[in-house]
Amino acid sequence: MTLGVLAVLGMAFTMFAGFWTDWLWYRSVRYSSVFTTTLWTKIGLFFVFGLLMALAVGFNIWLAHRMRPPLSAMSMEQQNLDRYRMGIAPYKKWLLLGITALVGLIAGASASGQWRTWLMWVNGVPFGQKDPQFRLDVSFYAFDLPWYRFLLGFGFAAAILSVIAAALTHYLYGGLRVTSPGARATAAATGHLSVLIGIFVALKAVAYWLDRYGLAVKSSDFRATDNWTGLRYVDANAYLPAKTILFCIAVICALLFFATLWRRTWQLPVIGFGLMVLSAILIGGLYPAIVQKFQVQPNEQAKEAPYVAKNLEATRKAYGIDGTKVTDYSGTSKTEDKATLRDDVDSTASIRIMDPNIVSPTFQQLQQIRNYYAFPNNLDVDRYTKDGKDQDTVIGLRELNLAGIPKKNWINNHFRYTHGYGVVAAEGTSADAQGRPVFTESDLPSKGQLGTYEQRVYYGEKTTTYSIVGGPQKEIDYSDDNGEKTTSYKGDSGVNLSNPVNRAAYAVALGEPQILYSGAIGDGSRILYNRTPKERVEAVAPWLTIDGDAYPAVVDGRIQWIVDAYTTTNGYPYSSRTTLGDTTADSLTATNDNRAVVAQQNQVNYIRNSVKATVDAYTGEVKLFQWDTQDPVLKTWMKAFPDTVEPKSDISKSLMDHLRYPQDLFKVQRELLTRYHVKDATTFLSGSEVWQVPDDPTNRSGSAVPPYYLSMKMPDQQAQAFSLTTTFTPNGRDNLSAFMAVDAEAGTSDYGKIRILKLPTNTTVNGPKQVQSQFNSQEDIAESIRLLRGGDSEVEYGNLLTVPLDGGLLYVEPVYVRGGGLKYPLLRKVLVTYGGQTAFENTLEEALNKVFGAEGATPEPPDEGDTTTPPPTSDDPTVAQALEDAQKAFDAGQEALKNNDWEAYGRAQEDLEDALQRAEQAQAAADRAGAGGGESKPSGSPSASPSGSPSPKPSS
């Protein structure tokens, strides 16, 4: 008995610990109203529907028992049942309570899971838009219909369980007989069961009526589109009248079952039920199939066009793509003299050659500083002001990396190493002479252009474990030449552990008994958990869908994580559905789960970026800001959870400068626009204008190319705008169909405006895959790539950027090399192509000059990325001296690599570049002084080492 009591108490405290720690966490982030509203809604639904189910089943068992015949028939069947009747007689009340409690618990638990459906129904706000078939407000389908369907499903379950329970009770007590002589059922049993079956059939009538409206949000496979939604010709002209007829038949059938209370015969109800089943087969199944076969298929385009037009309009409106501007674009340059376009490139786009998805290892190697820090695998792109101009910036936080701490134990893991430190940022449009990022914020503590801000990062994407801070145990803050600096957390985040009940609850909830008795926990100790930005926003707003990419920004002296969040519904009439996990997948999410959208399996047919959220990297404070002030779904949730979302007017100017158009919404929209860029139903049905998102040509993942942030201007824009861009190719082909960009600059009048440049179908313009193939197959480029891969080096292709320019398309791709003693990629070359001209040069400037044949192009500097350097081709002593200096610098660089002396290596690289440039200039002067100034291969061109023998490339 003692063990049993202890086990029960242990289970009770375990349940209490989970509940209590959740409450403490929500209170710590000041969103306790979310916890209480959700909790009381679940409890209310549990008790109401659990009680209703228990009463329905219990009442029918009691009624069947009360209607039992006073004397059972004398038969072997009844004699066998007597033993069971006698066996349960002493426990009848307990058995009744047990059965009703069991079904009540199951029904209540199921109903509590419908808390979102209930809150949306009771707080629903009108959309102000009506569906084209029934002329009902969209809110009926989004908020009302799901709740009615739940009620209907609950009613069916209650009716079926009641029929089963009543029939078993009648059989046990002789009201129903299978083998006994005489009538098979008493009059009382007949009436009772007939009423219950009549209720079931009446509910079926209601289901037929609701099914009529359900046709507007029904998915079907149409034109190879699995998630086509809305009525088609066969729905409007066969299924809709069929559902109405079946509704009438079901009502009549239910009345016949109710009539058995007076007629005491099953004959008419059974005939009516059979008629209903036959009608469902013939009218609900066979008749629509005949209409589809003999009316629709012979003339599908004419029959379906009106319904396709409704689907086109609804889908474009539901996904926010109805304002998309599609413009014809020639794809070929209008200017014959390409040199005149060189200056236009700089004004058209700030071309980013630092790929945030490639250079994370470079940030890691150069700015990690300590092993217990790390950067995310994919960095982010933001805008910061330099000299009064916005500049695309690659940014990442130096977050805590527990895998790199010197010694792992409970104290180190959770008390001493608790946070990351500082922002590291680099210019997106430039690299230094060694191909490294040009850092605008670096070192530890970080310093640079971002000014003074709180650098400690207690909340981040890589911070997935709990920490206990603020108590007697000091934390490692950061290390410098003077040793380790310690700190103690001063924020009010987390849950106070000074209370022994709290400590016991967390010891149980986290499975960590040391929390209960550890001396490292004392006055002021606080536990921090749920520390990733997406995790925190999802917890305080469980009704939102979270974007896959949270990104950091320095705002008003603090590091803020910015998280985009969406309101969605699956009930927008006529709007085709999409699965978020599928449409937001690309080559980045294929290799990094942290980039995946939360709630990947959600099927939606309406989405809005209604909320911009921030999470303070030091305090963990979460703020939700209303972004889409017109969204009825957000208004509904704001009614359900008042005072959780702050008005848009509360967004500060400094925060607004860093808000941007979210990637996952853009990926959903671009996937829909592969088909829904057309507005004409006939064109849509023909399938001639279907596009596809191309695979990423820079890797072999086989996944879609990700969209890229880029400051650029489209042909109809007067100035550059921070944009999110992508390309389209025809379905099943690799040439370019269209280029798409959305204005991603928050706070501007054009924010969210989608522009598509549509390429002509009668000419072929190279798409991303073809451009990449052209790069790889061009003989001189292929040879250079081969040389870059020499030894144990690896070549990594950066983002292939596309920029519309003077009717043509400019492609730019940075090329990185990783190898030798370096474990991180460095920018070595830039590929550029435009109008059939291709360049593969050391810098973007040189590549653009070569492609456009610009006057005054600077001489090509020595290629540090090549595996060999040239032999002397002149007896000029100046050349010989310069090459001797180059050899010395190269040898010094190799020695520095062996010693991991990066500062010395950098100086050696600069000396090498200077020496080779002097050699090239001296050789050029000698050539001009020679016979007629004949051409001579510049001594700086790649061929062999200064000593005449091959040597490893200095960059490696």
BELLIN-V538328 format. One record per pair of residues at least 6 apart in sequence whose ideal C-beta (glycine too) atoms are under 6 Angstrom apart, sorted by the first residue. I is the first residue (numbers start at 1). J is the second residue. If there is no record, write none. Layout:
i=[I	I]
j=[J	J]
//
This chain:
i=[14	17	17	17	18	20	21	21	23	24	26	26	28	28	29	31	34	34	37	41	42	42	45	45	46	46	49	49	49	50	50	50	53	53	53	53	54	54	56	56	57	57	57	57	57	58	60	60	60	61	61	61	64	64	64	65	67	68	68	69	69	72	72	73	75	77	77	78	88	114	117	117	117	119	120	120	121	121	123	123	123	124	124	124	125	125	125	126	126	127	127	127	127	129	130	131	131	132	133	133	141	141	141	142	142	152	155	156	159	159	162	163	166	170	170	175	175	176	176	177	187	190	191	191	194	194	197	198	198	198	201	201	201	202	204	205	205	205	208	208	208	208	209	211	212	212	215	215	216	217	217	219	219	219	220	222	227	227	228	229	229	229	229	230	230	231	232	232	233	233	233	234	234	234	234	238	238	238	239	242	242	245	246	246	249	249	250	253	253	253	256	256	256	257	260	296	301	305	308	308	308	309	310	311	314	314	315	315	315	316	316	318	318	318	318	319	319	321	321	324	325	326	326	326	327	328	329	329	330	331	331	332	332	333	333	333	333	334	334	335	335	338	338	339	339	339	341	341	342	342	345	348	348	349	349	350	350	350	351	352	352	352	353	353	354	354	354	355	355	356	356	356	357	358	358	358	358	360	360	360	361	362	362	363	363	363	364	365	367	367	369	370	371	372	372	372	372	373	373	373	374	374	375	376	377	378	379	379	380	380	381	382	382	382	382	383	383	384	384	392	392	393	393	394	394	395	396	397	397	397	397	397	398	398	398	399	399	399	399	400	400	400	402	405	405	414	414	415	415	415	416	416	417	418	418	418	419	419	419	420	421	421	422	422	422	423	423	424	424	425	425	426	426	426	427	430	431	432	433	434	435	435	435	440	440	441	441	442	444	445	446	450	453	453	454	454	456	457	458	459	459	459	459	461	461	463	466	466	467	468	468	469	469	470	470	470	470	470	471	471	471	471	472	473	474	475	476	477	477	477	478	491	491	493	493	494	494	494	495	496	497	497	497	497	498	503	503	504	506	507	507	507	530	530	533	533	533	533	534	534	536	536	537	537	537	538	538	540	541	543	544	544	545	545	545	546	546	547	547	547	548	548	548	548	549	549	550	550	551	552	552	553	553	553	555	555	556	558	559	560	561	562	563	564	564	565	565	566	566	567	567	567	567	567	568	568	569	569	570	570	570	572	572	575	577	577	579	580	580	580	581	581	583	583	584	584	584	586	586	586	587	587	587	587	587	588	588	589	589	590	590	597	608	608	609	609	610	610	610	610	611	611	612	612	612	613	614	615	624	625	625	626	626	626	629	638	656	656	659	660	661	661	661	663	666	666	666	670	674	674	675	678	678	683	690	691	691	692	692	693	694	694	694	694	694	695	696	697	697	697	698	698	707	707	708	708	709	710	710	711	711	712	712	712	713	713	714	714	721	721	722	722	723	723	724	724	725	726	727	727	727	728	728	729	729	730	734	734	734	735	735	735	736	736	736	737	738	738	739	739	740	741	742	743	743	743	757	759	768	771	775	775	781	784	785	787	787	788	788	788	789	790	791	792	793	793	793	794	794	795	796	796	798	800	801	802	802	803	808	808	810	811	812	813	814	814	815	815	816	816	817	817	817	818	819	820	821	828	829	830	830	831	832	832	832	832	834	837	839	839	839	841	842	849	862	862	863	864	864	865	866	866	867	868	868	868	868	869	869	870	870	870	870	871	871	872	872	872	873	874	874	876	876	878	879	879	879	882	882	882	882	883	883	885	886	886	886	886	887	889	889	889	889	890	890	892	893	893	893	893	896	896	896	897	912	916	919	920	920	920	923	927	945]
j=[508	505	508	509	509	505	505	509	35	495	32	35	494	495	622	540	540	641	641	115	112	115	111	112	108	112	107	108	111	104	107	108	103	104	107	158	100	104	158	162	100	103	161	162	165	100	162	165	166	96	165	169	166	169	170	169	188	173	175	174	186	78	174	180	180	179	180	180	95	150	146	147	150	640	143	636	143	147	636	639	640	139	143	636	632	635	636	137	139	137	138	139	632	138	137	216	573	310	216	231	217	571	573	569	571	207	203	203	199	200	196	196	192	176	189	186	189	185	189	184	264	264	260	261	257	260	257	254	257	258	250	253	254	254	250	247	250	251	243	246	247	250	247	243	240	243	231	235	573	571	573	227	229	577	228	228	576	577	576	575	576	577	605	311	574	307	304	307	296	303	304	288	291	292	296	287	288	291	288	283	284	283	279	284	276	279	276	272	273	276	268	269	272	269	269	303	685	681	681	684	685	681	574	574	574	575	575	576	676	322	676	572	575	605	606	669	672	669	673	754	755	677	756	758	757	758	757	759	807	759	765	807	808	806	807	808	835	806	807	341	806	852	853	852	853	854	806	852	852	854	848	713	805	712	803	392	429	711	812	392	428	429	814	844	394	428	437	798	799	379	381	394	378	796	798	816	825	375	377	379	824	824	825	375	396	424	375	824	424	442	444	479	404	401	404	405	417	398	401	420	399	401	396	461	592	592	394	396	395	551	709	393	395	553	658	390	722	391	393	428	711	425	428	426	428	425	424	420	423	457	460	552	420	421	422	420	457	460	462	419	420	463	413	412	417	467	468	468	473	520	475	476	476	467	469	475	456	457	458	457	455	478	445	446	455	441	446	441	442	440	441	437	438	439	438	438	827	438	913	909	826	827	828	448	449	448	450	448	478	455	455	554	554	557	558	618	618	617	618	531	615	617	620	532	594	531	527	529	528	525	527	489	526	488	489	524	525	526	521	522	524	525	522	520	486	487	484	485	486	487	485	618	619	619	620	526	527	528	527	526	503	521	525	527	523	515	516	516	515	513	515	516	536	539	550	561	563	615	546	550	615	622	546	563	613	546	598	622	624	637	565	611	566	568	599	565	598	564	662	664	595	596	597	664	595	663	561	563	562	559	561	560	562	658	654	655	654	616	617	614	615	614	613	609	662	611	613	607	609	608	610	631	633	634	604	607	606	633	603	604	605	605	606	605	603	605	603	597	600	602	600	601	668	671	597	664	667	703	704	706	696	699	701	703	706	595	706	595	596	701	703	664	628	631	662	665	627	628	631	634	624	627	625	627	659	624	623	622	645	646	651	645	647	648	648	645	746	747	746	744	724	742	744	707	707	724	742	726	691	692	690	684	689	689	731	728	737	729	731	704	705	729	767	768	769	702	705	768	769	772	797	800	724	726	725	799	724	723	725	720	722	720	723	803	719	720	741	755	743	745	744	745	741	744	742	744	741	740	739	768	802	737	738	737	767	737	767	769	770	764	765	767	759	765	767	759	756	758	757	802	756	755	754	750	751	753	804	765	800	811	781	831	840	840	795	866	867	795	817	865	795	867	952	819	817	819	956	818	819	817	816	825	814	813	812	809	811	810	834	835	834	833	832	831	827	830	828	829	825	827	826	828	865	825	956	956	897	865	840	844	847	840	839	847	848	851	851	851	847	850	851	847	863	857	916	940	942	954	955	955	942	953	953	942	943	944	950	945	946	939	941	943	944	944	948	879	880	883	939	923	926	922	926	922	919	922	923	915	918	919	922	919	946	915	912	915	916	946	946	908	911	912	915	912	954	908	905	908	909	954	904	905	908	905	954	940	939	938	939	940	939	936	951]
//
